[in-house]
Amino acid sequence: MARSDGFQIQFERSGGLAGTSVRTTVDSARIPDSDANELRRLIDQVDFAAPARPPRGADRFQYDIRLHRSGMSHSITAYDGSMAPELKSLTDWLLAYARRPKAV
């Protein structure tokens, strides 16, 4: 894929038993092409217009994602235990990316 299809994602996972947050921002121009292509594929599978269904129960994680792409912004909030499999794949990728050691 061409780099002209650039995007930026802001991601935050909050809540859970300890109430801690994990945040990251991913800019497609600043990550390897293989990562950008995989992330683009995951993004394309998510329905950003689907309404979030908060699950019952305490201590669940909340995932907030904001996508900036092609001059447009899309946001979605999702919750553990109630998200579509495509969105779960995206949040898993973003969480793993957020936990990667970063070069200084």
N, C-alpha and C positions, 0 to 999 in steps of 0.2 A: 504494500500500500504506500501511496505517496505521503510525504510529510505534510502536504497541503491540507490533509484531513486532520489537522491538529486539534487537540482538546486539552482541557485541564479539568481535573476532578478534585474536589475537596471532600474529605471523608472524615467522619467522626463516629466512633463507637462509644457510647456512654451507658451508665447504669451498671447492672449486675450487682452481685452481692457486696463487693467492695466499693462500688460507686466510682470507679476510676474511668478515665477517658483515654482513648487512643485516637490520635489525629494524624492526618497526613494530607499533603497535596501532591498530586501527580500531574506533571506537565509532559505531554507526549513528546515534546521536543527535547526533553532532558533525560529521557530513559532510552535504553537500547531498543532498536527497531523491533526485535522479537517480543519484548515486553509490551511495546506500544501496540503491536498488531494483535497480541493476545487480549489485551485490555479493550481494544477497539471491538473485537469480536464479542467479548462479554457485554460491553455496553450496548451493542446493536441488538442483543437478545432481550434486553430489559424493557418492560413497558413502564416508562416513567409517569404515565398518566393513571396507572392503576392505584386505587385508593389503598391506604395502609389499614390493616386490621390489627389493632393492638390486642395481644393475647391476654388471657386471664392469668393472673398469678404475679407474684412479686419477684423482684430481683432479675428481671429479664433485661437483656441488652437492647438498646435502641441504636439504630444505624441511620445516620443522616448523610446523604450524598447530594452534592451539587455538581452538576456537569455544565461546563462551558464549552460549546462546540458550534462552529459555523455561525458565530455571531448570536447564538441563542443560549439561554440558560434553562436547565431543567433541574428540579429538585425532587427528592423522594425521601421519605422516612419509612423505615421498616423495623420490625421487631422480631426477636428470636421466637421461633415456633410458629410464625404465621406468614413467612415470606415465600414467594414463588421460587422454585428451584433455580431459575435463571438469575434472579436477584441474589439468592444465596451464593451462587458461584461468583458473582461480582464482589459481594462483601467479603467472601473468603479470600479472594485475590488481593483486595485492597488491605485487608487486615494483615496478610502475610507481607505485603509490601511495606506497610507501616512498621513492622517489626524487624525488617532487614537492617543490618548495620549500614549506616550511611558514611560515605567518604567525607572527610573533613577538609 
